[in-house]
Amino acid sequence: MNKASRRPRSAVARLRPFWLLGALLAALAGAAIYWAITWPGFEPRHVRISGNRVVPAQEILARAKISWHTNIWLQNTGALAERLTAIPFIGTVRIYRRLPADLLIDVTERRPYARVAYDNGTAVVDADLRVLQYGAGEQPLPVLVPPHSTDGPPKGAFIHDAAVQRLESDYQTLSRAHAAPLIVRYDQFGDLLAVTHQHVTLLLGDDDDLPKKAALVQPILSQVHIAGKRVAALDLRAPATPVVRYR
């Protein structure tokens, strides 16, 4: 039989001499992976917490529920961050791992923004209307008073009450016009009322045209202040003909 009549070797036949080497390499890779998973040097050693002011580091560490005997590179940092954002004051969480087994937890805390008056207490909320705590708190904050009596949601929950969301929107409108009030509420007829830090009552009526009315507050109060008079109330329900009531 001449060379021309020989069949070419199949790919399997050509690779057969390398099977042993391939099996050996696979075994070595498996052993390396097993070693990396079980090596105590990858178990959490140092955990550093940053960005927290209100929430104690001990609480963050406890709520994180880090597994101290599990490879740090195999732990679910997404679940860890989710557990931490369940803390009312925690807004965002970033987790960084550093070789060989260091963990950095960087948090951003939510800031008190306003108070919402409920039957079961005053809820301190942030700008997203998440309930941070109940109680007076330490900072002077505007108070939003819902038009109906109800208990507030638990700490950590977001307020979805349309009336409270509307009050917060009205507060923002007044603030942008440099007329940030101390109290915002509705009267028995559904008209918007606000009380300034100087204890001037603003009668604002329907809030559909609130930007127009809000823009009048400071100019009118400034003119009255120059005249040396004390204002008790400013009626802007008809913005074309505002009425000033003196003390």
Contacts in CASP RR format, 6 or more apart in sequence:
PFRMAT RR
TARGET T0000
AUTHOR 0000-0000-0000
METHOD contacts of the structure
MODEL  1
MNKASRRPRSAVARLRPFWLLGALLAALAGAAIYWAITWPGFEPRHVRIS
GNRVVPAQEILARAKISWHTNIWLQNTGALAERLTAIPFIGTVRIYRRLP
ADLLIDVTERRPYARVAYDNGTAVVDADLRVLQYGAGEQPLPVLVPPHST
DGPPKGAFIHDAAVQRLESDYQTLSRAHAAPLIVRYDQFGDLLAVTHQHV
TLLLGDDDDLPKKAALVQPILSQVHIAGKRVAALDLRAPATPVVRYR
36 42 0 8 1.000
36 71 0 8 1.000
37 71 0 8 1.000
37 74 0 8 1.000
38 71 0 8 1.000
39 71 0 8 1.000
41 100 0 8 1.000
41 101 0 8 1.000
42 71 0 8 1.000
42 72 0 8 1.000
42 73 0 8 1.000
42 100 0 8 1.000
42 101 0 8 1.000
43 68 0 8 1.000
43 69 0 8 1.000
43 70 0 8 1.000
43 71 0 8 1.000
43 72 0 8 1.000
43 101 0 8 1.000
44 66 0 8 1.000
44 67 0 8 1.000
44 68 0 8 1.000
44 72 0 8 1.000
44 75 0 8 1.000
44 101 0 8 1.000
44 103 0 8 1.000
45 100 0 8 1.000
45 101 0 8 1.000
45 102 0 8 1.000
46 101 0 8 1.000
46 102 0 8 1.000
46 103 0 8 1.000
47 61 0 8 1.000
47 64 0 8 1.000
47 66 0 8 1.000
47 102 0 8 1.000
47 103 0 8 1.000
47 104 0 8 1.000
47 105 0 8 1.000
48 102 0 8 1.000
48 103 0 8 1.000
48 104 0 8 1.000
48 105 0 8 1.000
49 57 0 8 1.000
49 60 0 8 1.000
49 61 0 8 1.000
49 105 0 8 1.000
49 106 0 8 1.000
49 107 0 8 1.000
50 104 0 8 1.000
50 105 0 8 1.000
50 106 0 8 1.000
50 107 0 8 1.000
51 106 0 8 1.000
51 107 0 8 1.000
51 108 0 8 1.000
51 109 0 8 1.000
52 60 0 8 1.000
52 107 0 8 1.000
52 109 0 8 1.000
53 109 0 8 1.000
54 89 0 8 1.000
54 109 0 8 1.000
55 87 0 8 1.000
55 89 0 8 1.000
55 90 0 8 1.000
55 107 0 8 1.000
55 109 0 8 1.000
59 87 0 8 1.000
60 84 0 8 1.000
60 87 0 8 1.000
60 90 0 8 1.000
60 105 0 8 1.000
60 107 0 8 1.000
63 83 0 8 1.000
63 84 0 8 1.000
63 86 0 8 1.000
63 87 0 8 1.000
64 80 0 8 1.000
64 83 0 8 1.000
64 84 0 8 1.000
64 105 0 8 1.000
65 80 0 8 1.000
65 83 0 8 1.000
66 75 0 8 1.000
66 80 0 8 1.000
66 103 0 8 1.000
67 75 0 8 1.000
72 97 0 8 1.000
72 101 0 8 1.000
72 102 0 8 1.000
72 103 0 8 1.000
73 97 0 8 1.000
77 95 0 8 1.000
77 97 0 8 1.000
78 95 0 8 1.000
80 93 0 8 1.000
80 95 0 8 1.000
81 93 0 8 1.000
81 94 0 8 1.000
81 95 0 8 1.000
84 90 0 8 1.000
84 93 0 8 1.000
84 105 0 8 1.000
84 107 0 8 1.000
85 91 0 8 1.000
85 92 0 8 1.000
85 93 0 8 1.000
86 156 0 8 1.000
88 110 0 8 1.000
88 130 0 8 1.000
88 131 0 8 1.000
88 132 0 8 1.000
88 133 0 8 1.000
88 155 0 8 1.000
88 156 0 8 1.000
89 109 0 8 1.000
89 110 0 8 1.000
89 132 0 8 1.000
89 133 0 8 1.000
90 107 0 8 1.000
90 108 0 8 1.000
90 109 0 8 1.000
90 110 0 8 1.000
91 107 0 8 1.000
91 108 0 8 1.000
91 109 0 8 1.000
91 110 0 8 1.000
92 107 0 8 1.000
92 108 0 8 1.000
93 105 0 8 1.000
93 106 0 8 1.000
93 107 0 8 1.000
93 108 0 8 1.000
94 105 0 8 1.000
94 106 0 8 1.000
94 107 0 8 1.000
95 103 0 8 1.000
95 104 0 8 1.000
95 105 0 8 1.000
95 106 0 8 1.000
96 103 0 8 1.000
96 104 0 8 1.000
96 106 0 8 1.000
97 103 0 8 1.000
97 104 0 8 1.000
98 104 0 8 1.000
110 126 0 8 1.000
110 128 0 8 1.000
110 130 0 8 1.000
110 132 0 8 1.000
111 126 0 8 1.000
111 127 0 8 1.000
112 124 0 8 1.000
112 125 0 8 1.000
112 126 0 8 1.000
112 132 0 8 1.000
112 137 0 8 1.000
112 139 0 8 1.000
112 141 0 8 1.000
113 125 0 8 1.000
113 126 0 8 1.000
113 127 0 8 1.000
113 141 0 8 1.000
114 124 0 8 1.000
114 125 0 8 1.000
114 141 0 8 1.000
114 142 0 8 1.000
114 143 0 8 1.000
114 144 0 8 1.000
114 168 0 8 1.000
114 171 0 8 1.000
115 122 0 8 1.000
115 123 0 8 1.000
115 124 0 8 1.000
115 125 0 8 1.000
115 141 0 8 1.000
115 142 0 8 1.000
115 143 0 8 1.000
115 144 0 8 1.000
116 122 0 8 1.000
116 123 0 8 1.000
116 125 0 8 1.000
116 129 0 8 1.000
116 143 0 8 1.000
116 144 0 8 1.000
116 145 0 8 1.000
116 146 0 8 1.000
116 152 0 8 1.000
116 159 0 8 1.000
116 164 0 8 1.000
117 143 0 8 1.000
117 144 0 8 1.000
117 145 0 8 1.000
117 146 0 8 1.000
118 146 0 8 1.000
118 150 0 8 1.000
118 151 0 8 1.000
118 152 0 8 1.000
119 149 0 8 1.000
119 150 0 8 1.000
119 151 0 8 1.000
119 152 0 8 1.000
120 134 0 8 1.000
120 151 0 8 1.000
120 152 0 8 1.000
121 134 0 8 1.000
121 135 0 8 1.000
121 152 0 8 1.000
122 134 0 8 1.000
122 135 0 8 1.000
122 136 0 8 1.000
122 143 0 8 1.000
123 131 0 8 1.000
123 132 0 8 1.000
123 133 0 8 1.000
123 134 0 8 1.000
123 135 0 8 1.000
123 152 0 8 1.000
123 153 0 8 1.000
123 159 0 8 1.000
124 131 0 8 1.000
124 132 0 8 1.000
124 133 0 8 1.000
124 134 0 8 1.000
124 135 0 8 1.000
124 137 0 8 1.000
124 141 0 8 1.000
125 131 0 8 1.000
125 132 0 8 1.000
125 159 0 8 1.000
126 132 0 8 1.000
128 158 0 8 1.000
129 158 0 8 1.000
129 159 0 8 1.000
129 164 0 8 1.000
129 165 0 8 1.000
129 168 0 8 1.000
130 156 0 8 1.000
130 157 0 8 1.000
130 158 0 8 1.000
130 159 0 8 1.000
131 152 0 8 1.000
131 153 0 8 1.000
131 154 0 8 1.000
131 155 0 8 1.000
131 156 0 8 1.000
131 157 0 8 1.000
131 158 0 8 1.000
131 159 0 8 1.000
132 155 0 8 1.000
132 156 0 8 1.000
133 155 0 8 1.000
134 155 0 8 1.000
142 171 0 8 1.000
142 180 0 8 1.000
142 181 0 8 1.000
142 182 0 8 1.000
142 183 0 8 1.000
142 184 0 8 1.000
143 182 0 8 1.000
143 183 0 8 1.000
143 184 0 8 1.000
144 164 0 8 1.000
144 167 0 8 1.000
144 168 0 8 1.000
144 171 0 8 1.000
144 184 0 8 1.000
144 185 0 8 1.000
145 167 0 8 1.000
145 183 0 8 1.000
145 184 0 8 1.000
145 185 0 8 1.000
145 186 0 8 1.000
146 161 0 8 1.000
146 163 0 8 1.000
146 164 0 8 1.000
146 167 0 8 1.000
146 185 0 8 1.000
147 163 0 8 1.000
147 185 0 8 1.000
147 186 0 8 1.000
147 190 0 8 1.000
148 163 0 8 1.000
150 161 0 8 1.000
152 159 0 8 1.000
153 159 0 8 1.000
159 165 0 8 1.000
163 186 0 8 1.000
166 207 0 8 1.000
167 184 0 8 1.000
167 185 0 8 1.000
167 186 0 8 1.000
170 184 0 8 1.000
170 192 0 8 1.000
170 194 0 8 1.000
170 204 0 8 1.000
170 207 0 8 1.000
170 210 0 8 1.000
171 180 0 8 1.000
171 181 0 8 1.000
171 184 0 8 1.000
173 207 0 8 1.000
173 210 0 8 1.000
173 211 0 8 1.000
173 214 0 8 1.000
174 180 0 8 1.000
174 181 0 8 1.000
174 184 0 8 1.000
174 194 0 8 1.000
174 202 0 8 1.000
174 210 0 8 1.000
174 214 0 8 1.000
174 217 0 8 1.000
176 211 0 8 1.000
176 214 0 8 1.000
177 211 0 8 1.000
177 214 0 8 1.000
177 215 0 8 1.000
177 217 0 8 1.000
177 218 0 8 1.000
178 218 0 8 1.000
179 194 0 8 1.000
179 196 0 8 1.000
179 202 0 8 1.000
179 214 0 8 1.000
179 217 0 8 1.000
179 218 0 8 1.000
180 197 0 8 1.000
181 194 0 8 1.000
181 195 0 8 1.000
181 196 0 8 1.000
181 197 0 8 1.000
181 202 0 8 1.000
182 195 0 8 1.000
182 196 0 8 1.000
182 197 0 8 1.000
182 199 0 8 1.000
183 193 0 8 1.000
183 194 0 8 1.000
183 195 0 8 1.000
184 192 0 8 1.000
184 193 0 8 1.000
184 194 0 8 1.000
185 192 0 8 1.000
185 193 0 8 1.000
185 194 0 8 1.000
186 192 0 8 1.000
186 193 0 8 1.000
187 193 0 8 1.000
190 205 0 8 1.000
191 203 0 8 1.000
191 204 0 8 1.000
191 205 0 8 1.000
191 206 0 8 1.000
191 237 0 8 1.000
192 204 0 8 1.000
192 205 0 8 1.000
192 206 0 8 1.000
192 207 0 8 1.000
192 210 0 8 1.000
193 201 0 8 1.000
193 202 0 8 1.000
193 203 0 8 1.000
193 204 0 8 1.000
194 201 0 8 1.000
194 202 0 8 1.000
194 204 0 8 1.000
195 201 0 8 1.000
195 202 0 8 1.000
196 202 0 8 1.000
196 217 0 8 1.000
196 221 0 8 1.000
198 221 0 8 1.000
198 231 0 8 1.000
200 221 0 8 1.000
200 231 0 8 1.000
200 232 0 8 1.000
200 233 0 8 1.000
200 234 0 8 1.000
201 232 0 8 1.000
201 233 0 8 1.000
201 234 0 8 1.000
202 217 0 8 1.000
202 233 0 8 1.000
202 234 0 8 1.000
202 236 0 8 1.000
203 233 0 8 1.000
203 234 0 8 1.000
203 235 0 8 1.000
203 236 0 8 1.000
203 237 0 8 1.000
204 210 0 8 1.000
204 213 0 8 1.000
204 214 0 8 1.000
204 236 0 8 1.000
204 237 0 8 1.000
205 213 0 8 1.000
205 236 0 8 1.000
205 237 0 8 1.000
206 237 0 8 1.000
209 239 0 8 1.000
212 239 0 8 1.000
213 236 0 8 1.000
213 239 0 8 1.000
216 236 0 8 1.000
216 239 0 8 1.000
216 242 0 8 1.000
217 234 0 8 1.000
217 236 0 8 1.000
220 234 0 8 1.000
220 242 0 8 1.000
220 244 0 8 1.000
221 231 0 8 1.000
221 234 0 8 1.000
224 231 0 8 1.000
224 244 0 8 1.000
229 246 0 8 1.000
230 246 0 8 1.000
230 247 0 8 1.000
231 244 0 8 1.000
231 245 0 8 1.000
231 246 0 8 1.000
231 247 0 8 1.000
232 245 0 8 1.000
232 246 0 8 1.000
232 247 0 8 1.000
233 244 0 8 1.000
233 245 0 8 1.000
234 242 0 8 1.000
234 243 0 8 1.000
234 244 0 8 1.000
234 245 0 8 1.000
235 242 0 8 1.000
235 243 0 8 1.000
235 244 0 8 1.000
235 245 0 8 1.000
236 242 0 8 1.000
END
